[in-house]
Amino acid sequence: MELVYKVEGGDFNKAGHASSQIKRVLKQLGVPPDVIKRVVVALYEAEVNIVAHAWRGVITAGVNESGIRVVLDDEGPGIPNIAQAMEKGYSTASAEVRDMGFGAGMGLPNIRANVDEFNITSEVNKGTVLDFFIKF
Amino acid sequence: MTIRELVKEMDLQVFSGENGLDREIEGGYVSDLLSDVMGFSQEGEVWVTLQTHKNIMAVASLKDLAAIVLVKGLKPDEDAMEVSNEEGLPILGTDKSCFEFTGKFWSLIN
């Protein structure tokens, strides 16, 4: 099964929509609650990253009996230094975004802590592709 | 303890999500950083915060939290209340500071 969602950069009104839809599908499929909890944390953080940092992006979630693979492919400014972006507390979020309680530099570490496979590639002024897999 | 009992005990205002007042409370979490709540809160907890925008509902719903309590007399945004009503996940309010509310809440459930 493949689920595809478009995400608009800057649209905080819809942030979490894709995560919520995918959570619903996983529940219907009878995926164990502990696994769903991990998927939700990783997915929401990654979705918010697109909203907070990119211009637009596409989330593709592939589900089969072994697990869920999620690819978040965005068009945006990219990440010049991925190692730095992975550090807890490092963020380039705007003051406005931080005022909302986002941009604490916890997103990428939260994602990595909850997934079984994690891969991120980025090109400056083009975009970022984040790919993770969680086993059922 | 249920949310309804907490509302009565601590004289909380119910802004929205009244159909979720019988949710059972498993604990509490205090933070204004959404990623912190996303990463570390647990199902059934009451989230105490001063954030009032719609995204608190996305986080609370994704994490299956029991309710949100806004401190210091803060009021939720209209669109946050709409989601709260749809999901039956209450947004509550207190005039107390976060410190005072959390202290009393902790002693009530422990």
gemmi code that builds the backbone of each chain (N, CA, C; Angstrom):
import gemmi

chains = {
    "A": [
        ("MET", (0.840, -1.192, 0.000), (0.000, 0.000, 0.000), (0.881, 1.251, 0.000)),
        ("GLU", (0.490, 2.222, -0.806), (1.278, 3.457, -0.848), (0.371, 4.668, -0.617)),
        ("LEU", (0.798, 5.531, 0.284), (0.032, 6.744, 0.597), (0.893, 7.950, 0.252)),
        ("VAL", (0.301, 8.910, -0.433), (1.074, 10.078, -0.863), (0.368, 11.365, -0.418)),
        ("TYR", (1.127, 12.262, 0.208), (0.564, 13.540, 0.666), (1.471, 14.681, 0.249)),
        ("LYS", (0.828, 15.784, -0.175), (1.588, 16.995, -0.476), (1.615, 17.882, 0.770)),
        ("VAL", (2.751, 18.528, 0.994), (2.881, 19.420, 2.145), (3.361, 20.783, 1.650)),
        ("GLU", (2.683, 21.844, 2.072), (3.062, 23.208, 1.682), (3.961, 23.829, 2.746)),
        ("GLY", (5.068, 24.405, 2.322), (5.938, 25.116, 3.246), (5.202, 26.300, 3.866)),
        ("GLY", (5.395, 26.508, 5.154), (4.815, 27.665, 5.838), (3.365, 27.510, 6.275)),
        ("ASP", (2.707, 26.435, 5.864), (1.289, 26.267, 6.194), (1.108, 25.479, 7.499)),
        ("PHE", (1.268, 26.182, 8.620), (1.178, 25.518, 9.927), (-0.240, 25.088, 10.277)),
        ("ASN", (-1.220, 25.616, 9.545), (-2.601, 25.192, 9.796), (-2.825, 23.727, 9.476)),
        ("LYS", (-2.057, 23.240, 8.517), (-2.254, 21.843, 8.100), (-1.137, 20.935, 8.604)),
        ("ALA", (-0.204, 21.483, 9.376), (0.906, 20.659, 9.859), (0.377, 19.512, 10.705)),
        ("GLY", (0.778, 18.313, 10.367), (0.322, 17.139, 11.111), (-0.790, 16.386, 10.413)),
        ("HIS", (-1.309, 16.970, 9.332), (-2.420, 16.340, 8.619), (-2.014, 14.977, 8.040)),
        ("ALA", (-0.891, 14.943, 7.334), (-0.435, 13.678, 6.739), (-0.151, 12.652, 7.839)),
        ("SER", (0.489, 13.102, 8.914), (0.814, 12.193, 10.025), (-0.449, 11.585, 10.601)),
        ("SER", (-1.476, 12.416, 10.751), (-2.721, 11.953, 11.329), (-3.429, 10.944, 10.419)),
        ("GLN", (-3.378, 11.200, 9.100), (-3.994, 10.273, 8.144), (-3.274, 8.921, 8.150)),
        ("ILE", (-1.945, 8.974, 8.163), (-1.169, 7.728, 8.135), (-1.370, 6.944, 9.441)),
        ("LYS", (-1.442, 7.664, 10.551), (-1.712, 7.004, 11.847), (-3.035, 6.243, 11.775)),
        ("ARG", (-4.044, 6.872, 11.205), (-5.366, 6.260, 11.090), (-5.304, 4.957, 10.269)),
        ("VAL", (-4.582, 5.018, 9.147), (-4.470, 3.826, 8.289), (-3.751, 2.692, 9.039)),
        ("LEU", (-2.672, 3.029, 9.746), (-1.917, 1.992, 10.465), (-2.773, 1.344, 11.550)),
        ("LYS", (-3.608, 2.158, 12.192), (-4.529, 1.624, 13.207), (-5.505, 0.643, 12.579)),
        ("GLN", (-6.057, 1.050, 11.433), (-7.012, 0.185, 10.722), (-6.364, -1.125, 10.295)),
        ("LEU", (-5.066, -1.058, 9.958), (-4.351, -2.258, 9.524), (-3.976, -3.156, 10.707)),
        ("GLY", (-4.218, -2.671, 11.928), (-3.907, -3.479, 13.103), (-2.429, -3.517, 13.458)),
        ("VAL", (-1.686, -2.494, 13.045), (-0.262, -2.389, 13.402), (-0.168, -2.200, 14.926)),
        ("PRO", (0.778, -2.886, 15.608), (0.886, -2.768, 17.074), (1.033, -1.313, 17.536)),
        ("PRO", (0.317, -0.948, 18.624), (0.333, 0.437, 19.115), (1.737, 0.992, 19.374)),
        ("ASP", (2.644, 0.171, 19.884), (4.011, 0.656, 20.163), (4.716, 1.091, 18.886)),
        ("VAL", (4.454, 0.366, 17.805), (5.056, 0.712, 16.516), (4.417, 2.004, 15.991)),
        ("ILE", (3.103, 2.096, 16.093), (2.404, 3.305, 15.621), (2.944, 4.534, 16.345)),
        ("LYS", (3.177, 4.396, 17.641), (3.685, 5.537, 18.427), (5.014, 6.035, 17.873)),
        ("ARG", (5.898, 5.098, 17.500), (7.206, 5.503, 16.947), (7.040, 6.146, 15.576)),
        ("VAL", (6.172, 5.558, 14.761), (5.939, 6.115, 13.424), (5.445, 7.561, 13.553)),
        ("VAL", (4.502, 7.764, 14.455), (3.872, 9.073, 14.603), (4.895, 10.148, 14.989)),
        ("VAL", (5.782, 9.826, 15.927), (6.790, 10.811, 16.357), (7.696, 11.184, 15.180)),
        ("ALA", (8.214, 10.166, 14.491), (9.143, 10.414, 13.384), (8.457, 11.168, 12.244)),
        ("LEU", (7.254, 10.737, 11.951), (6.526, 11.307, 10.823), (6.139, 12.771, 11.074)),
        ("TYR", (5.626, 13.039, 12.258), (5.199, 14.406, 12.566), (6.388, 15.361, 12.540)),
        ("GLU", (7.489, 14.941, 13.144), (8.678, 15.796, 13.149), (9.139, 16.089, 11.719)),
        ("ALA", (9.113, 15.069, 10.882), (9.579, 15.229, 9.507), (8.605, 16.097, 8.704)),
        ("GLU", (7.323, 15.924, 8.964), (6.313, 16.749, 8.290), (6.473, 18.216, 8.701)),
        ("VAL", (6.652, 18.459, 9.986), (6.831, 19.834, 10.473), (8.111, 20.447, 9.914)),
        ("ASN", (9.140, 19.621, 9.737), (10.376, 20.137, 9.141), (10.117, 20.713, 7.750)),
        ("ILE", (9.284, 20.034, 6.965), (8.960, 20.554, 5.626), (8.209, 21.880, 5.767)),
        ("VAL", (7.201, 21.905, 6.643), (6.400, 23.120, 6.834), (7.273, 24.282, 7.318)),
        ("ALA", (8.182, 23.988, 8.256), (8.978, 25.053, 8.876), (10.141, 25.523, 8.003)),
        ("HIS", (10.678, 24.631, 7.177), (11.928, 24.974, 6.489), (11.853, 24.985, 4.966)),
        ("ALA", (10.989, 24.140, 4.389), (11.028, 23.970, 2.931), (9.946, 24.804, 2.246)),
        ("TRP", (9.959, 24.777, 0.933), (8.932, 25.488, 0.157), (7.725, 24.585, -0.045)),
        ("ARG", (8.006, 23.358, -0.367), (6.944, 22.363, -0.511), (7.586, 20.984, -0.516)),
        ("GLY", (6.750, 19.969, -0.298), (7.312, 18.622, -0.289), (6.250, 17.562, -0.495)),
        ("VAL", (6.716, 16.349, -0.695), (5.807, 15.215, -0.873), (6.212, 14.113, 0.107)),
        ("ILE", (5.211, 13.597, 0.804), (5.439, 12.482, 1.731), (4.867, 11.225, 1.096)),
        ("THR", (5.713, 10.208, 0.961), (5.250, 8.930, 0.424), (5.487, 7.853, 1.472)),
        ("ALA", (4.419, 7.205, 1.885), (4.530, 6.146, 2.888), (4.164, 4.817, 2.245)),
        ("GLY", (5.094, 3.893, 2.272), (4.857, 2.563, 1.717), (4.721, 1.559, 2.860)),
        ("VAL", (3.613, 0.859, 2.888), (3.358, -0.084, 3.975), (3.261, -1.497, 3.414)),
        ("ASN", (4.007, -2.423, 3.993), (3.806, -3.838, 3.673), (3.882, -4.651, 4.959)),
        ("GLU", (3.921, -5.974, 4.881), (3.838, -6.765, 6.114), (5.085, -6.630, 6.987)),
        ("SER", (6.223, -6.187, 6.402), (7.445, -6.103, 7.207), (7.609, -4.752, 7.914)),
        ("GLY", (6.966, -3.697, 7.380), (7.124, -2.414, 8.040), (6.631, -1.253, 7.192)),
        ("ILE", (7.001, -0.054, 7.623), (6.607, 1.158, 6.891), (7.855, 1.938, 6.503)),
        ("ARG", (7.932, 2.293, 5.218), (9.009, 3.141, 4.746), (8.406, 4.482, 4.372)),
        ("VAL", (8.985, 5.562, 4.886), (8.474, 6.891, 4.580), (9.578, 7.709, 3.919)),
        ("VAL", (9.245, 8.303, 2.786), (10.188, 9.180, 2.097), (9.593, 10.582, 2.072)),
        ("LEU", (10.351, 11.538, 2.588), (9.912, 12.939, 2.596), (10.854, 13.714, 1.694)),
        ("ASP", (10.328, 14.113, 0.562), (11.140, 14.724, -0.487), (10.708, 16.171, -0.622)),
        ("ASP", (11.587, 17.109, -0.259), (11.150, 18.506, -0.338), (11.981, 19.350, -1.284)),
        ("GLU", (11.339, 20.413, -1.771), (12.041, 21.476, -2.486), (12.229, 22.587, -1.470)),
        ("GLY", (13.475, 23.010, -1.295), (13.714, 24.022, -0.272), (15.163, 24.432, -0.223)),
        ("PRO", (15.535, 25.093, 0.878), (16.897, 25.621, 0.982), (17.955, 24.549, 1.183)),
        ("GLY", (17.522, 23.335, 1.576), (18.499, 22.282, 1.833), (19.222, 22.481, 3.153)),
        ("ILE", (20.061, 21.513, 3.488), (20.811, 21.565, 4.747), (22.301, 21.541, 4.407)),
        ("PRO", (23.019, 22.658, 4.654), (24.437, 22.703, 4.279), (25.291, 21.720, 5.079)),
        ("ASN", (24.951, 21.544, 6.358), (25.776, 20.680, 7.206), (24.850, 19.727, 7.978)),
        ("ILE", (24.712, 18.513, 7.454), (23.753, 17.571, 8.040), (24.167, 17.146, 9.449)),
        ("ALA", (25.473, 16.946, 9.658), (25.943, 16.525, 10.984), (25.533, 17.550, 12.046)),
        ("GLN", (25.650, 18.829, 11.691), (25.269, 19.898, 12.619), (23.748, 19.886, 12.850)),
        ("ALA", (22.996, 19.690, 11.773), (21.530, 19.654, 11.883), (21.057, 18.497, 12.754)),
        ("MET", (21.848, 17.442, 12.823), (21.481, 16.270, 13.633), (21.759, 16.485, 15.120)),
        ("GLU", (22.514, 17.533, 15.457), (22.843, 17.768, 16.869), (21.620, 18.260, 17.624)),
        ("LYS", (21.432, 17.711, 18.826), (20.326, 18.168, 19.673), (20.503, 19.648, 19.975)),
        ("GLY", (19.443, 20.418, 19.778), (19.475, 21.834, 20.130), (19.849, 22.751, 18.990)),
        ("TYR", (20.372, 22.186, 17.876), (20.718, 23.045, 16.741), (19.493, 23.245, 15.866)),
        ("SER", (19.179, 24.508, 15.556), (18.030, 24.792, 14.692), (18.257, 26.084, 13.933)),
        ("THR", (17.705, 26.142, 12.712), (17.760, 27.390, 11.947), (16.355, 27.997, 11.812)),
        ("ALA", (15.427, 27.526, 12.650), (14.037, 28.010, 12.562), (13.943, 29.496, 12.870)),
        ("SER", (12.971, 30.164, 12.242), (12.767, 31.599, 12.445), (12.222, 31.861, 13.852)),
        ("ALA", (12.322, 33.121, 14.286), (11.819, 33.512, 15.603), (10.319, 33.221, 15.709)),
        ("GLU", (9.611, 33.448, 14.604), (8.166, 33.233, 14.588), (7.825, 31.754, 14.843)),
        ("VAL", (8.579, 30.900, 14.172), (8.376, 29.459, 14.324), (8.732, 29.012, 15.744)),
        ("ARG", (9.799, 29.593, 16.297), (10.208, 29.248, 17.669), (9.165, 29.689, 18.684)),
        ("ASP", (8.540, 30.841, 18.434), (7.507, 31.329, 19.352), (6.336, 30.355, 19.462)),
        ("MET", (6.138, 29.588, 18.387), (5.042, 28.608, 18.410), (5.447, 27.333, 19.156)),
        ("GLY", (6.686, 27.284, 19.591), (7.127, 26.097, 20.331), (7.799, 25.061, 19.448)),
        ("PHE", (8.032, 25.454, 18.176), (8.797, 24.589, 17.268), (10.247, 25.083, 17.267)),
        ("GLY", (11.096, 24.402, 16.486), (12.456, 24.919, 16.289), (13.341, 24.807, 17.505)),
        ("ALA", (13.128, 23.750, 18.304), (13.967, 23.561, 19.488), (15.194, 22.713, 19.173)),
        ("GLY", (15.330, 22.342, 17.903), (16.479, 21.508, 17.531), (16.346, 20.077, 18.022)),
        ("MET", (15.112, 19.620, 18.181), (14.873, 18.265, 18.677), (14.312, 17.344, 17.599)),
        ("GLY", (13.929, 17.926, 16.459), (13.211, 17.166, 15.440), (13.985, 15.996, 14.876)),
        ("LEU", (15.133, 16.277, 14.259), (15.903, 15.194, 13.638), (16.373, 14.161, 14.675)),
        ("PRO", (16.882, 14.596, 15.865), (17.221, 13.584, 16.873), (16.015, 12.724, 17.286)),
        ("ASN", (14.830, 13.362, 17.412), (13.614, 12.595, 17.730), (13.316, 11.553, 16.653)),
        ("ILE", (13.510, 11.954, 15.402), (13.234, 11.024, 14.305), (14.184, 9.838, 14.396)),
        ("ARG", (15.473, 10.133, 14.509), (16.468, 9.059, 14.500), (16.250, 8.078, 15.664)),
        ("ALA", (15.808, 8.621, 16.806), (15.611, 7.767, 17.985), (14.446, 6.790, 17.818)),
        ("ASN", (13.566, 7.066, 16.866), (12.351, 6.254, 16.753), (12.289, 5.335, 15.540)),
        ("VAL", (13.342, 5.354, 14.711), (13.271, 4.570, 13.475), (14.342, 3.475, 13.447)),
        ("ASP", (14.149, 2.502, 12.570), (15.121, 1.410, 12.434), (16.158, 1.690, 11.352)),
        ("GLU", (15.759, 2.429, 10.331), (16.702, 2.855, 9.289), (16.474, 4.328, 9.051)),
        ("PHE", (17.558, 5.069, 8.827), (17.448, 6.521, 8.696), (18.462, 6.992, 7.678)),
        ("ASN", (17.990, 7.744, 6.705), (18.924, 8.260, 5.712), (18.485, 9.664, 5.296)),
        ("ILE", (19.449, 10.585, 5.228), (19.100, 11.947, 4.829), (20.143, 12.467, 3.844)),
        ("THR", (19.649, 13.023, 2.751), (20.555, 13.640, 1.785), (19.997, 15.018, 1.454)),
        ("SER", (20.881, 15.945, 1.141), (20.410, 17.292, 0.915), (21.300, 18.041, -0.050)),
        ("GLU", (20.674, 18.908, -0.821), (21.420, 19.755, -1.729), (20.984, 21.193, -1.475)),
        ("VAL", (21.953, 22.063, -1.210), (21.639, 23.455, -0.876), (20.904, 24.134, -2.031)),
        ("ASN", (19.859, 24.871, -1.685), (18.989, 25.580, -2.637), (18.198, 24.672, -3.569)),
        ("LYS", (18.173, 23.389, -3.248), (17.383, 22.462, -4.049), (16.389, 21.697, -3.179)),
        ("GLY", (16.904, 21.040, -2.165), (15.980, 20.335, -1.288), (16.617, 19.216, -0.501)),
        ("THR", (15.777, 18.557, 0.282), (16.238, 17.507, 1.188), (15.363, 16.272, 1.008)),
        ("VAL", (16.000, 15.107, 1.050), (15.240, 13.854, 1.040), (15.563, 13.095, 2.325)),
        ("LEU", (14.522, 12.863, 3.108), (14.650, 12.086, 4.330), (13.893, 10.780, 4.117)),
        ("ASP", (14.537, 9.700, 4.486), (13.989, 8.382, 4.211), (14.134, 7.568, 5.491)),
        ("PHE", (13.036, 7.045, 6.014), (13.181, 6.181, 7.195), (12.300, 4.942, 7.087)),
        ("PHE", (12.711, 3.912, 7.834), (11.980, 2.644, 7.836), (11.759, 2.216, 9.278)),
        ("ILE", (10.553, 1.771, 9.557), (10.242, 1.241, 10.883), (9.651, -0.157, 10.714)),
        ("LYS", (10.277, -1.115, 11.393), (9.846, -2.534, 11.307), (8.584, -2.750, 12.105)),
        ("PHE", (7.718, -3.618, 11.629), (6.525, -4.001, 12.397), (6.878, -5.143, 13.347)),
    ],
    "B": [
        ("MET", (-8.232, 8.896, 37.933), (-9.058, 10.104, 37.914), (-9.402, 10.474, 36.473)),
        ("THR", (-10.644, 10.917, 36.263), (-11.028, 11.336, 34.911), (-10.813, 12.844, 34.750)),
        ("ILE", (-10.861, 13.287, 33.501), (-10.736, 14.721, 33.229), (-11.879, 15.487, 33.922)),
        ("ARG", (-13.059, 14.892, 33.895), (-14.216, 15.541, 34.528), (-13.957, 15.802, 36.013)),
        ("GLU", (-13.360, 14.794, 36.677), (-13.045, 14.943, 38.105), (-11.974, 16.012, 38.327)),
        ("LEU", (-11.003, 16.040, 37.405), (-9.944, 17.055, 37.512), (-10.520, 18.468, 37.362)),
        ("VAL", (-11.438, 18.614, 36.410), (-12.079, 19.915, 36.175), (-12.767, 20.394, 37.449)),
        ("LYS", (-13.454, 19.455, 38.121), (-14.201, 19.797, 39.338), (-13.237, 20.117, 40.488)),
        ("GLU", (-12.264, 19.250, 40.680), (-11.317, 19.405, 41.791), (-10.533, 20.706, 41.694)),
        ("MET", (-10.156, 21.085, 40.467), (-9.271, 22.241, 40.313), (-9.979, 23.437, 39.691)),
        ("ASP", (-11.292, 23.325, 39.609), (-12.115, 24.442, 39.132), (-11.611, 24.980, 37.778)),
        ("LEU", (-11.485, 24.057, 36.821), (-10.951, 24.438, 35.505), (-12.068, 24.890, 34.577)),
        ("GLN", (-11.707, 25.741, 33.650), (-12.640, 26.129, 32.595), (-12.546, 25.099, 31.461)),
        ("VAL", (-13.695, 24.685, 30.938), (-13.698, 23.778, 29.788), (-13.956, 24.609, 28.538)),
        ("PHE", (-12.906, 24.796, 27.722), (-13.060, 25.602, 26.497), (-13.740, 24.800, 25.394)),
        ("SER", (-13.383, 23.515, 25.305), (-13.840, 22.713, 24.162), (-13.601, 21.236, 24.442)),
        ("GLY", (-14.152, 20.398, 23.576), (-13.924, 18.951, 23.679), (-14.665, 18.313, 24.848)),
        ("GLU", (-15.862, 18.836, 25.146), (-16.617, 18.334, 26.308), (-16.930, 16.847, 26.235)),
        ("ASN", (-17.043, 16.339, 25.004), (-17.363, 14.913, 24.878), (-16.182, 14.009, 25.240)),
        ("GLY", (-15.039, 14.618, 25.611), (-13.901, 13.809, 26.038), (-13.632, 13.897, 27.534)),
        ("LEU", (-14.604, 14.423, 28.285), (-14.352, 14.659, 29.709), (-14.249, 13.378, 30.541)),
        ("ASP", (-14.686, 12.261, 29.988), (-14.595, 11.024, 30.761), (-13.310, 10.249, 30.481)),
        ("ARG", (-12.397, 10.875, 29.733), (-11.084, 10.239, 29.523), (-10.368, 10.073, 30.864)),
        ("GLU", (-9.673, 8.972, 30.979), (-8.931, 8.646, 32.193), (-7.539, 9.303, 32.148)),
        ("ILE", (-7.096, 9.840, 33.278), (-5.778, 10.501, 33.345), (-4.708, 9.507, 33.773)),
        ("GLU", (-3.660, 9.397, 32.961), (-2.558, 8.478, 33.279), (-1.350, 9.207, 33.877)),
        ("GLY", (-1.373, 10.547, 33.794), (-0.233, 11.310, 34.293), (-0.254, 12.706, 33.702)),
        ("GLY", (0.858, 13.396, 33.804), (0.912, 14.755, 33.278), (2.230, 15.031, 32.589)),
        ("TYR", (2.239, 16.045, 31.710), (3.478, 16.458, 31.048), (3.442, 17.974, 30.916)),
        ("VAL", (4.560, 18.620, 31.243), (4.617, 20.076, 31.220), (5.699, 20.531, 30.262)),
        ("SER", (5.318, 21.227, 29.197), (6.314, 21.747, 28.256), (5.654, 22.680, 27.251)),
        ("ASP", (6.432, 23.656, 26.799), (5.942, 24.550, 25.750), (6.652, 24.288, 24.424)),
        ("LEU", (7.535, 23.294, 24.416), (8.217, 22.914, 23.180), (7.496, 21.718, 22.564)),
        ("LEU", (6.976, 21.906, 21.367), (6.137, 20.860, 20.767), (6.907, 19.565, 20.500)),
        ("SER", (8.168, 19.700, 20.115), (8.969, 18.498, 19.858), (9.255, 17.723, 21.143)),
        ("ASP", (9.353, 18.437, 22.228), (9.572, 17.788, 23.522), (8.354, 16.948, 23.881)),
        ("VAL", (7.184, 17.532, 23.707), (5.941, 16.808, 23.995), (5.791, 15.627, 23.032)),
        ("MET", (6.100, 15.900, 21.763), (6.003, 14.864, 20.734), (6.911, 13.681, 21.085)),
        ("GLY", (8.107, 13.981, 21.517), (9.088, 12.934, 21.760), (8.902, 12.199, 23.079)),
        ("PHE", (8.392, 12.882, 24.091), (8.500, 12.307, 25.440), (7.215, 12.190, 26.246)),
        ("SER", (6.114, 12.782, 25.797), (4.865, 12.589, 26.545), (4.344, 11.182, 26.283)),
        ("GLN", (3.465, 10.727, 27.159), (2.899, 9.374, 27.027), (1.380, 9.456, 26.892)),
        ("GLU", (0.837, 8.435, 26.263), (-0.606, 8.320, 26.085), (-1.349, 8.524, 27.414)),
        ("GLY", (-2.432, 9.293, 27.356), (-3.276, 9.468, 28.546), (-2.813, 10.560, 29.492)),
        ("GLU", (-1.721, 11.258, 29.149), (-1.252, 12.331, 30.029), (-1.998, 13.640, 29.762)),
        ("VAL", (-2.061, 14.471, 30.793), (-2.607, 15.822, 30.659), (-1.432, 16.746, 30.382)),
        ("TRP", (-1.528, 17.505, 29.297), (-0.418, 18.376, 28.869), (-0.683, 19.807, 29.352)),
        ("VAL", (0.248, 20.322, 30.143), (0.138, 21.673, 30.693), (1.046, 22.594, 29.887)),
        ("THR", (0.487, 23.672, 29.332), (1.278, 24.526, 28.436), (0.728, 25.942, 28.366)),
        ("LEU", (1.529, 26.838, 27.775), (1.002, 28.170, 27.480), (0.870, 28.405, 25.981)),
        ("GLN", (1.116, 27.372, 25.187), (0.873, 27.481, 23.743), (-0.625, 27.367, 23.478)),
        ("THR", (-1.147, 28.208, 22.597), (-2.610, 28.249, 22.412), (-3.044, 27.996, 20.970)),
        ("HIS", (-2.083, 27.763, 20.061), (-2.436, 27.657, 18.640), (-2.835, 26.230, 18.261)),
        ("LYS", (-3.367, 26.114, 17.064), (-3.976, 24.861, 16.587), (-3.036, 23.655, 16.638)),
        ("ASN", (-1.737, 23.908, 16.483), (-0.795, 22.788, 16.422), (-0.724, 21.984, 17.725)),
        ("ILE", (-1.135, 22.594, 18.844), (-1.150, 21.816, 20.094), (-2.131, 20.651, 19.971)),
        ("MET", (-3.191, 20.863, 19.188), (-4.178, 19.790, 19.006), (-3.612, 18.653, 18.156)),
        ("ALA", (-2.824, 19.009, 17.135), (-2.203, 17.964, 16.311), (-1.316, 17.090, 17.187)),
        ("VAL", (-0.515, 17.729, 18.033), (0.402, 16.980, 18.894), (-0.391, 16.131, 19.899)),
        ("ALA", (-1.372, 16.744, 20.552), (-2.146, 16.024, 21.574), (-2.882, 14.834, 20.977)),
        ("SER", (-3.418, 15.029, 19.783), (-4.175, 13.966, 19.142), (-3.258, 12.835, 18.669)),
        ("LEU", (-2.127, 13.209, 18.051), (-1.184, 12.184, 17.571), (-0.624, 11.362, 18.729)),
        ("LYS", (-0.450, 12.007, 19.897), (0.117, 11.310, 21.055), (-0.954, 10.694, 21.960)),
        ("ASP", (-2.224, 10.809, 21.572), (-3.340, 10.283, 22.381), (-3.305, 10.803, 23.818)),
        ("LEU", (-3.039, 12.094, 23.971), (-3.050, 12.689, 25.306), (-4.502, 12.808, 25.781)),
        ("ALA", (-4.680, 12.946, 27.100), (-6.046, 12.959, 27.651), (-6.684, 14.341, 27.541)),
        ("ALA", (-5.892, 15.388, 27.713), (-6.410, 16.759, 27.644), (-5.244, 17.735, 27.652)),
        ("ILE", (-5.557, 18.997, 27.318), (-4.575, 20.077, 27.395), (-5.065, 21.077, 28.435)),
        ("VAL", (-4.163, 21.561, 29.275), (-4.522, 22.621, 30.223), (-3.692, 23.860, 29.901)),
        ("LEU", (-4.380, 24.968, 29.610), (-3.709, 26.249, 29.384), (-3.653, 26.999, 30.703)),
        ("VAL", (-2.469, 27.510, 31.025), (-2.277, 28.163, 32.320), (-2.389, 29.684, 32.203)),
        ("LYS", (-2.366, 30.369, 33.348), (-2.330, 31.837, 33.434), (-3.487, 32.529, 32.699)),
        ("GLY", (-4.640, 31.884, 32.633), (-5.813, 32.505, 32.021), (-5.757, 32.603, 30.505)),
        ("LEU", (-4.829, 31.887, 29.891), (-4.735, 31.928, 28.421), (-5.917, 31.210, 27.776)),
        ("LYS", (-6.278, 31.691, 26.576), (-7.410, 31.100, 25.853), (-6.938, 30.493, 24.538)),
        ("PRO", (-7.525, 29.345, 24.161), (-7.097, 28.702, 22.914), (-7.590, 29.455, 21.685)),
        ("ASP", (-6.876, 29.338, 20.576), (-7.343, 29.897, 19.304), (-8.613, 29.159, 18.885)),
        ("GLU", (-9.432, 29.879, 18.123), (-10.717, 29.325, 17.664), (-10.542, 27.996, 16.919)),
        ("ASP", (-9.547, 27.950, 16.007), (-9.386, 26.722, 15.216), (-8.868, 25.544, 16.055)),
        ("ALA", (-8.178, 25.856, 17.145), (-7.750, 24.789, 18.063), (-8.974, 24.182, 18.750)),
        ("MET", (-9.912, 25.052, 19.133), (-11.136, 24.568, 19.797), (-11.980, 23.725, 18.846)),
        ("GLU", (-11.995, 24.115, 17.571), (-12.760, 23.328, 16.584), (-12.240, 21.894, 16.517)),
        ("VAL", (-10.905, 21.755, 16.421), (-10.319, 20.412, 16.360), (-10.593, 19.661, 17.660)),
        ("SER", (-10.477, 20.354, 18.772), (-10.725, 19.756, 20.085), (-12.138, 19.185, 20.169)),
        ("ASN", (-13.108, 19.924, 19.639), (-14.496, 19.443, 19.634), (-14.668, 18.236, 18.721)),
        ("GLU", (-14.043, 18.313, 17.541), (-14.147, 17.194, 16.589), (-13.565, 15.912, 17.174)),
        ("GLU", (-12.454, 16.054, 17.886), (-11.740, 14.867, 18.363), (-12.152, 14.437, 19.765)),
        ("GLY", (-12.944, 15.261, 20.442), (-13.310, 14.929, 21.814), (-12.100, 14.878, 22.725)),
        ("LEU", (-11.168, 15.810, 22.468), (-9.955, 15.908, 23.280), (-9.971, 17.303, 23.919)),
        ("PRO", (-10.326, 17.369, 25.209), (-10.633, 18.663, 25.833), (-9.452, 19.625, 25.947)),
        ("ILE", (-9.750, 20.911, 25.738), (-8.824, 21.991, 26.111), (-9.428, 22.683, 27.319)),
        ("LEU", (-8.638, 22.719, 28.397), (-9.091, 23.279, 29.664), (-8.255, 24.501, 29.997)),
        ("GLY", (-8.716, 25.290, 30.978), (-7.961, 26.473, 31.354), (-7.971, 26.707, 32.850)),
        ("THR", (-6.885, 27.313, 33.321), (-6.783, 27.721, 34.717), (-6.172, 29.114, 34.787)),
        ("ASP", (-6.527, 29.868, 35.834), (-5.893, 31.182, 36.033), (-4.560, 31.039, 36.757)),
        ("LYS", (-4.311, 29.853, 37.303), (-3.081, 29.637, 38.068), (-1.847, 29.653, 37.161)),
        ("SER", (-0.695, 29.883, 37.780), (0.563, 29.758, 37.038), (0.814, 28.277, 36.783)),
        ("CYS", (1.725, 28.015, 35.861), (2.076, 26.635, 35.543), (2.580, 25.911, 36.794)),
        ("PHE", (3.407, 26.581, 37.564), (4.000, 25.989, 38.774), (2.919, 25.599, 39.772)),
        ("GLU", (2.021, 26.548, 40.024), (0.983, 26.317, 41.025), (0.012, 25.219, 40.574)),
        ("PHE", (-0.409, 25.303, 39.313), (-1.336, 24.295, 38.808), (-0.712, 22.908, 38.874)),
        ("THR", (0.519, 22.815, 38.366), (1.165, 21.502, 38.273), (1.391, 20.893, 39.653)),
        ("GLY", (1.756, 21.719, 40.613), (1.964, 21.228, 41.983), (0.696, 20.611, 42.540)),
        ("LYS", (-0.420, 21.310, 42.365), (-1.683, 20.796, 42.906), (-2.150, 19.563, 42.134)),
        ("PHE", (-1.974, 19.616, 40.820), (-2.370, 18.496, 39.965), (-1.577, 17.240, 40.351)),
        ("TRP", (-0.280, 17.424, 40.566), (0.580, 16.293, 40.930), (0.097, 15.650, 42.226)),
        ("SER", (-0.209, 16.498, 43.216), (-0.607, 15.926, 44.500), (-1.981, 15.257, 44.405)),
        ("LEU", (-2.810, 15.704, 43.470), (-4.129, 15.077, 43.291), (-4.028, 13.665, 42.725)),
        ("ILE", (-3.095, 13.450, 41.814), (-3.055, 12.148, 41.135), (-1.993, 11.214, 41.716)),
        ("ASN", (-1.249, 11.671, 42.718), (-0.241, 10.789, 43.322), (-0.585, 10.434, 44.772)),
    ],
}
model = gemmi.Model(1)
for chain_id, residues in chains.items():
    chain = gemmi.Chain(chain_id)
    for i, (resn, *xyz) in enumerate(residues, 1):
        res = gemmi.Residue()
        res.name, res.seqid = resn, gemmi.SeqId(i, " ")
        for name, pos in zip(("N", "CA", "C"), xyz):
            atom = gemmi.Atom()
            atom.name, atom.element = name, gemmi.Element(name[0])
            atom.pos, atom.b_iso = gemmi.Position(*pos), 0.0
            res.add_atom(atom)
        chain.add_residue(res)
    model.add_chain(chain)
structure = gemmi.Structure()
structure.add_model(model)
structure.setup_entities()
